[in-house]
Amino acid sequence: MRNIICKNTLILLLIILSSLAASGQLYEWRGPGRTGIYNEKGLMKKWPDGGPNLHWTFENSGFGYSSPTVTNDAIYITGRKGSEDVLTALTLDGKKKWEVVYGKAWTTNHDGSRCTPTVSNNNIFVISGSGDIACIGSDGKIKWTKNHFSLYESKPLMFGISESPLVVDNMVIASPGGKKASMVAFNTADGKVIWEAEPIESEPQYVSPKLIEYAGKKMIITVMGTYIFAVNSKDGKIIWKIDYPKINAAAGKIMKNHAGTPVFRDGYILIANGYSWVTLKLKLSADGNSADIVWENRNFDPQLGGVVLLGNYIYGTNHMSQPTDSWVCVDWTTGKTMWTNKWKGRGSVISADGMLILFEERNGTVALANPDPAKLDIVSEFKITKGEGPFWAHPVISNGKLYIRHGEALMVYQVR
């Protein structure tokens, strides 16, 4: 009897610990660490003809370009319905749990929602297209909300707000830009301001910031109209900044529509954006208080689709750099372009189980490819048939399933 009681106690303890671990897990834009690399195993290395099995479809999320966020027990997706942005919660088998309006949508110049929800400690954080940042409980009730663009006398750019909020410790980070604060940390519990990073007289952009840990510091790396910069997450102090247009000016290219989340590995940072902006690899100093350029690549400018760093190679697409609308592989160490390849059109890229998943933005073709520094090696492909508008949402992989969002439709495919 005593052994049975001990065994049952142990099982209960394991369940509690598992629950606590799940509740403390962070789910966010482009997966773990915002890398675009998903920790999945046992996935198919080749898809059936016509694509993997369509597991289920949900077609009432509201119009959007954002990706779904998949947790251990729910799926969260934003969308525009009329003039409002809504957050919808689904069960893992695609049944609607609830829907809540969380802010004013952006209704001009590609009017779909762009914010991918960030989930931490059973709270969901979102930013509407017009700047309403909200904390929503897992029951669909809004805990707090405020418009950080109004608070800091800034305004969204021509395509509205695309930032997915960053959660760091007990803070949620947003980037109003403008003349009062470049970046702000709100308390996740009540929305009170914890710190404000000094203004850098720079307009906001479409970048979802990146958290890195280096030299004993937690730094938030992002790009605004004028600067690439790092903020200390402890106190909001700007650690270093680099004049991006000044570096880029050699080619005379000054259009500022930055959307790429930085990439980080072992003290090095990759900054890559569309509109022919120069791609930079930066090296942090030993104390993390400065950053220097390691290399420049002026023929690699991924616009909206992100990049992945696998092994020693970076994979993404060109926007305006020649050859335009091409898929590209760049050497991480040297910055040398290994190859460019025309396939459909430019698009987004993620990785899981050692493979690349490509989603081109014009016709909605999804492909499975081997990462290869010698060539674009596509193994399988299929075309999305549901939804409307540009194919801008990045794919997501979770528990052997591939999530593809197009307009109001969310499609889920079995890939394990």
C-alpha positions as CSV (number, residue, x, y, z in Angstrom):
1,M,0.0,0.0,0.0
2,R,2.8,2.4,0.9
3,N,4.5,1.8,-2.4
4,I,1.3,2.5,-4.3
5,I,0.8,5.8,-2.4
6,C,4.4,6.8,-3.1
7,K,4.0,5.9,-6.7
8,N,0.8,7.9,-7.0
9,T,2.4,10.9,-5.2
10,L,5.3,10.8,-7.7
11,I,2.9,10.7,-10.7
12,L,1.0,13.7,-9.3
13,L,4.2,15.6,-8.7
14,L,5.3,14.9,-12.3
15,I,2.0,16.1,-13.6
16,I,2.2,19.3,-11.5
17,L,5.8,19.9,-12.7
18,S,4.8,19.3,-16.3
19,S,2.0,21.8,-16.0
20,L,4.2,24.4,-14.4
21,A,6.8,24.0,-17.2
22,A,4.1,24.3,-19.8
23,S,2.6,27.5,-18.2
24,G,6.1,29.1,-18.1
25,Q,6.9,28.3,-21.7
26,L,7.2,31.1,-24.3
27,Y,5.5,30.8,-27.7
28,E,6.3,33.5,-30.2
29,W,6.9,34.8,-33.7
30,R,9.0,32.4,-35.8
31,G,9.3,29.9,-33.0
32,P,12.0,29.4,-30.4
33,G,14.2,32.4,-30.0
34,R,12.5,34.0,-33.1
35,T,14.9,31.9,-35.2
36,G,12.5,30.3,-37.7
37,I,13.9,26.9,-36.6
38,Y,11.4,24.6,-35.0
39,N,12.4,21.8,-32.6
40,E,10.7,19.0,-34.4
41,K,11.8,15.4,-35.1
42,G,10.5,12.5,-37.2
43,L,9.0,14.7,-40.0
44,M,8.6,13.4,-43.5
45,K,11.6,14.0,-45.7
46,K,9.4,13.9,-48.8
47,W,5.7,14.7,-49.1
48,P,3.2,12.7,-51.0
49,D,2.2,13.9,-54.5
50,G,-0.2,16.8,-54.1
51,G,1.2,17.6,-50.7
52,P,0.8,16.2,-47.2
53,N,-2.6,15.3,-45.8
54,L,-4.8,18.3,-45.0
55,H,-5.7,17.7,-41.3
56,W,-8.3,20.5,-40.9
57,T,-9.1,24.0,-42.0
58,F,-10.5,27.1,-40.1
59,E,-11.8,29.9,-42.4
60,N,-13.1,32.6,-40.0
61,S,-10.1,34.1,-38.4
62,G,-10.5,37.5,-39.9
63,F,-8.2,38.8,-42.7
64,G,-4.5,38.8,-41.9
65,Y,-0.9,38.2,-42.8
66,S,0.2,37.1,-39.3
67,S,1.2,33.5,-38.3
68,P,-0.7,31.4,-35.8
69,T,0.9,30.8,-32.4
70,V,0.5,27.1,-31.4
71,T,0.9,26.2,-27.7
72,N,0.6,22.8,-25.9
73,D,-3.2,23.2,-25.7
74,A,-4.4,25.9,-28.0
75,I,-3.9,27.9,-31.2
76,Y,-4.1,31.7,-31.3
77,I,-4.4,33.8,-34.4
78,T,-5.1,37.5,-35.1
79,G,-7.2,38.9,-37.9
80,R,-9.0,42.0,-39.1
81,K,-12.8,42.1,-39.0
82,G,-14.1,45.4,-40.3
83,S,-12.3,48.2,-38.5
84,E,-11.2,46.0,-35.6
85,D,-8.5,43.5,-34.9
86,V,-9.6,40.3,-33.2
87,L,-7.8,37.4,-31.5
88,T,-9.3,34.0,-32.0
89,A,-8.5,30.9,-29.9
90,L,-8.9,27.4,-31.3
91,T,-8.5,24.0,-29.9
92,L,-5.7,21.8,-31.4
93,D,-8.3,20.1,-33.6
94,G,-9.5,23.4,-35.0
95,K,-12.6,24.1,-33.0
96,K,-13.3,27.8,-32.0
97,K,-12.9,28.4,-28.2
98,W,-13.4,32.2,-28.2
99,E,-12.9,35.4,-30.0
100,V,-12.1,38.9,-28.6
101,V,-11.7,42.4,-30.1
102,Y,-8.4,43.8,-28.9
103,G,-7.8,47.0,-30.8
104,K,-8.3,49.2,-33.8
105,A,-7.2,47.6,-37.1
106,W,-5.1,49.2,-39.8
107,T,-7.5,49.7,-42.7
108,T,-5.3,51.1,-45.5
109,N,-2.3,49.9,-47.6
110,H,-2.7,46.1,-47.1
111,D,-5.1,46.0,-44.3
112,G,-4.6,42.5,-42.8
113,S,-3.5,42.0,-39.2
114,R,0.3,41.4,-39.0
115,C,0.9,40.7,-35.3
116,T,1.7,37.1,-34.4
117,P,0.6,36.6,-30.7
118,T,3.2,36.1,-28.0
119,V,2.1,33.6,-25.3
120,S,3.7,33.6,-21.9
121,N,2.4,32.3,-18.5
122,N,-1.1,31.8,-19.9
123,N,-1.3,35.3,-21.1
124,I,-1.5,36.3,-24.8
125,F,0.1,39.6,-25.9
126,V,-0.9,41.3,-29.1
127,I,-0.5,44.7,-30.9
128,S,-3.3,46.0,-33.2
129,G,-2.5,47.5,-36.6
130,S,-3.1,51.0,-35.0
131,G,-1.0,50.5,-31.9
132,D,-3.3,49.0,-29.2
133,I,-1.1,46.7,-27.1
134,A,-3.2,44.2,-25.0
135,C,-2.8,41.4,-22.5
136,I,-5.4,38.7,-22.8
137,G,-6.0,35.8,-20.5
138,S,-6.3,32.2,-21.8
139,D,-10.1,32.6,-21.1
140,G,-10.3,35.4,-23.7
141,K,-10.8,38.2,-21.2
142,I,-8.7,41.4,-21.7
143,K,-6.6,42.1,-18.6
144,W,-5.2,45.4,-19.8
145,T,-4.8,47.5,-22.9
146,K,-3.3,50.8,-24.0
147,N,-2.3,52.5,-27.2
148,H,1.4,53.0,-27.0
149,F,1.6,55.1,-30.1
150,S,-0.8,57.7,-28.6
151,L,1.0,57.5,-25.3
152,Y,4.4,58.3,-26.9
153,E,3.1,60.7,-29.6
154,S,4.2,58.6,-32.4
155,K,2.3,57.2,-35.4
156,P,2.4,54.0,-37.5
157,L,4.0,54.0,-40.9
158,M,2.1,53.5,-44.2
159,F,1.5,49.8,-43.6
160,G,0.4,50.0,-39.9
161,I,2.1,48.0,-37.2
162,S,3.7,44.7,-37.8
163,E,5.6,44.2,-34.6
164,S,4.9,41.0,-32.6
165,P,5.5,41.9,-28.9
166,L,8.6,40.6,-27.1
167,V,8.2,39.2,-23.6
168,V,11.3,39.4,-21.4
169,D,11.0,38.3,-17.8
170,N,8.0,40.3,-16.4
171,M,8.0,42.8,-19.2
172,V,6.4,43.0,-22.6
173,I,8.3,45.2,-25.1
174,A,6.9,47.5,-27.8
175,S,8.6,50.1,-30.1
176,P,6.7,53.3,-30.6
177,G,9.7,55.3,-31.9
178,G,9.3,59.0,-32.4
179,K,10.4,61.8,-30.1
180,K,9.5,60.5,-26.6
181,A,10.7,56.8,-26.5
182,S,12.3,54.5,-29.0
183,M,11.2,51.4,-27.0
184,V,9.0,50.8,-23.9
185,A,8.7,48.0,-21.4
186,F,5.3,47.4,-19.8
187,N,4.7,45.2,-16.8
188,T,3.0,42.0,-18.1
189,A,0.7,41.9,-15.1
190,D,-0.9,45.3,-15.2
191,G,0.6,47.3,-18.2
192,K,2.4,49.8,-16.0
193,V,5.5,51.3,-17.6
194,I,8.8,49.8,-16.2
195,W,11.2,51.7,-18.4
196,E,11.4,53.9,-21.5
197,A,14.4,53.8,-23.8
198,E,15.5,57.2,-24.9
199,P,14.2,58.6,-28.2
200,I,16.6,58.4,-31.1
201,E,14.7,60.7,-33.4
202,S,13.8,57.8,-35.6
203,E,10.5,56.7,-37.0
204,P,9.2,53.2,-36.1
205,Q,9.6,50.2,-38.4
206,Y,8.0,46.8,-39.0
207,V,10.6,44.8,-37.1
208,S,9.8,42.3,-34.3
209,P,12.8,42.7,-32.0
210,K,15.2,40.0,-31.0
211,L,16.3,39.1,-27.4
212,I,19.9,37.9,-27.0
213,E,22.0,37.1,-24.0
214,Y,25.7,38.0,-24.2
215,A,28.4,39.1,-21.8
216,G,26.1,38.8,-18.8
217,K,23.5,41.1,-20.4
218,K,20.1,40.5,-21.9
219,M,19.9,42.8,-24.9
220,I,17.1,43.6,-27.2
221,I,18.2,44.1,-30.8
222,T,16.1,46.0,-33.3
223,V,16.1,48.3,-36.3
224,M,14.4,51.7,-36.7
225,G,14.4,54.2,-39.5
226,T,17.9,55.4,-38.8
227,Y,19.6,53.0,-36.4
228,I,20.4,49.4,-35.6
229,F,20.6,49.4,-31.9
230,A,20.7,47.4,-28.7
231,V,18.8,48.1,-25.5
232,N,19.6,46.7,-22.1
233,S,16.5,44.8,-21.0
234,K,17.3,45.5,-17.3
235,D,16.9,49.3,-17.4
236,G,16.1,50.3,-21.0
237,K,19.5,52.0,-21.6
238,I,20.7,52.0,-25.2
239,I,24.0,50.1,-25.2
240,W,25.1,50.8,-28.7
241,K,23.7,52.0,-32.0
242,I,24.8,52.0,-35.6
243,D,23.8,54.5,-38.3
244,Y,22.2,52.1,-40.9
245,P,21.6,54.7,-43.7
246,K,25.1,55.9,-43.4
247,I,26.5,52.5,-44.1
248,N,23.9,51.9,-46.8
249,A,24.5,55.3,-48.5
250,A,27.3,54.1,-50.8
251,A,24.6,52.6,-53.0
252,G,22.3,55.6,-52.6
253,K,19.4,53.5,-51.3
254,I,17.4,55.3,-48.6
255,M,13.9,53.8,-48.6
256,K,13.2,52.6,-45.1
257,N,10.8,49.7,-44.8
258,H,12.6,47.4,-42.4
259,A,10.9,44.2,-41.4
260,G,13.6,41.5,-40.7
261,T,14.0,40.1,-37.2
262,P,17.8,40.0,-36.5
263,V,19.6,36.7,-36.3
264,F,22.1,36.0,-33.5
265,R,24.8,33.3,-33.0
266,D,27.9,33.2,-30.7
267,G,28.3,37.0,-30.4
268,Y,27.5,37.7,-34.0
269,I,24.3,39.5,-35.3
270,L,22.8,39.4,-38.8
271,I,20.8,42.4,-40.0
272,A,18.9,41.8,-43.3
273,N,16.1,43.9,-44.9
274,G,14.4,44.4,-48.3
275,Y,14.5,47.4,-50.7
276,S,18.2,46.8,-51.6
277,W,19.4,47.5,-48.1
278,V,22.8,46.1,-47.3
279,T,22.9,42.9,-45.3
280,L,25.4,43.2,-42.4
281,K,27.0,40.8,-40.1
282,L,28.1,42.4,-36.8
283,K,30.5,41.2,-34.1
284,L,29.8,42.2,-30.5
285,S,32.8,43.3,-28.4
286,A,33.8,41.1,-25.5
287,D,31.7,43.2,-23.0
288,G,28.8,43.6,-25.5
289,N,29.0,47.4,-25.3
290,S,29.8,47.9,-29.0
291,A,29.4,46.2,-32.4
292,D,31.6,46.2,-35.5
293,I,30.9,45.2,-39.1
294,V,32.4,41.9,-40.1
295,W,31.0,41.8,-43.6
296,E,28.5,43.4,-46.0
297,N,26.5,41.8,-48.7
298,R,24.8,44.2,-51.1
299,N,23.1,41.6,-53.2
300,F,21.0,40.0,-50.5
301,D,17.9,41.8,-49.3
302,P,15.1,39.6,-47.9
303,Q,12.0,41.7,-47.5
304,L,9.2,40.0,-45.6
305,G,10.0,36.3,-45.4
306,G,12.8,36.2,-42.9
307,V,15.9,34.0,-43.1
308,V,17.2,30.9,-41.3
309,L,20.7,30.1,-40.3
310,L,21.5,26.4,-40.6
311,G,25.0,25.2,-40.1
312,N,27.3,27.8,-41.8
313,Y,24.7,29.0,-44.3
314,I,21.9,31.6,-44.4
315,Y,18.8,30.9,-46.6
316,G,16.3,33.5,-47.7
317,T,15.1,35.4,-50.8
318,N,16.0,38.6,-52.7
319,H,13.6,41.5,-53.0
320,M,15.1,44.2,-55.2
321,S,18.7,43.1,-55.2
322,Q,19.8,41.3,-58.4
323,P,18.6,38.8,-59.4
324,T,15.2,40.0,-58.0
325,D,12.7,37.6,-56.5
326,S,15.3,34.8,-56.2
327,W,16.1,32.3,-53.5
328,V,19.5,32.9,-52.0
329,C,22.2,31.1,-49.9
330,V,24.9,33.1,-48.2
331,D,28.0,31.9,-46.3
332,W,27.7,32.9,-42.6
333,T,31.4,33.3,-42.2
334,T,32.4,35.3,-45.3
335,G,29.1,36.9,-46.5
336,K,29.7,35.4,-49.9
337,T,26.6,34.5,-51.9
338,M,26.8,30.8,-52.6
339,W,23.9,30.7,-55.1
340,T,20.8,32.4,-56.3
341,N,17.9,30.5,-57.8
342,K,14.7,31.4,-59.5
343,W,11.7,29.4,-58.1
344,K,8.2,30.8,-58.3
345,G,8.8,34.1,-56.5
346,R,10.2,35.4,-53.2
347,G,8.7,34.3,-49.9
348,S,9.2,33.1,-46.4
349,V,11.4,30.3,-45.1
350,I,11.5,28.3,-41.9
351,S,13.2,25.1,-40.9
352,A,12.4,21.9,-39.0
353,D,14.1,18.5,-38.6
354,G,17.0,19.6,-40.7
355,M,14.9,20.6,-43.7
356,L,13.8,23.9,-45.2
357,I,10.1,24.8,-45.7
358,L,9.6,27.5,-48.3
359,F,6.3,29.5,-48.9
360,E,6.4,31.7,-52.0
361,E,4.2,34.8,-51.7
362,R,2.6,35.2,-55.2
363,N,1.0,31.9,-55.9
364,G,1.0,30.1,-52.6
365,T,3.3,27.2,-53.4
366,V,4.8,25.5,-50.4
367,A,8.0,23.4,-50.8
368,L,10.2,21.1,-48.8
369,A,13.9,21.4,-49.6
370,N,17.2,20.1,-48.5
371,P,19.5,22.8,-47.1
372,D,22.4,22.7,-49.6
373,P,25.1,25.4,-50.1
374,A,25.6,24.2,-53.7
375,K,22.0,24.6,-55.0
376,L,18.3,25.0,-54.2
377,D,17.3,21.4,-53.7
378,I,13.5,21.1,-53.7
379,V,12.2,17.7,-52.7
380,S,8.4,18.2,-52.7
381,E,5.9,21.0,-53.3
382,F,2.2,21.7,-53.4
383,K,-0.1,24.7,-53.8
384,I,-2.5,26.4,-51.3
385,T,-6.1,26.5,-52.5
386,K,-7.9,28.3,-49.8
387,G,-7.9,32.0,-48.7
388,E,-7.3,35.3,-50.5
389,G,-4.7,38.0,-50.7
390,P,-0.8,37.9,-50.7
391,F,0.8,34.8,-49.1
392,W,2.7,36.7,-46.5
393,A,2.1,34.7,-43.3
394,H,5.2,32.6,-42.3
395,P,4.6,28.8,-41.9
396,V,4.6,27.3,-38.4
397,I,5.5,23.7,-37.3
398,S,4.2,22.2,-34.1
399,N,3.8,18.6,-33.0
400,G,4.3,17.2,-36.5
401,K,1.8,19.6,-38.1
402,L,2.4,22.3,-40.6
403,Y,0.3,25.5,-40.2
404,I,-0.3,27.7,-43.2
405,R,-2.3,30.9,-43.0
406,H,-3.7,32.7,-46.1
407,G,-6.1,35.6,-45.6
408,E,-8.9,34.3,-43.4
409,A,-8.0,30.7,-43.8
410,L,-5.8,28.6,-41.5
411,M,-4.8,25.2,-43.0
412,V,-3.1,22.4,-41.0
413,Y,-1.2,19.6,-42.6
414,Q,0.1,16.4,-41.2
415,V,3.8,16.2,-41.9
416,R,5.0,13.5,-39.4
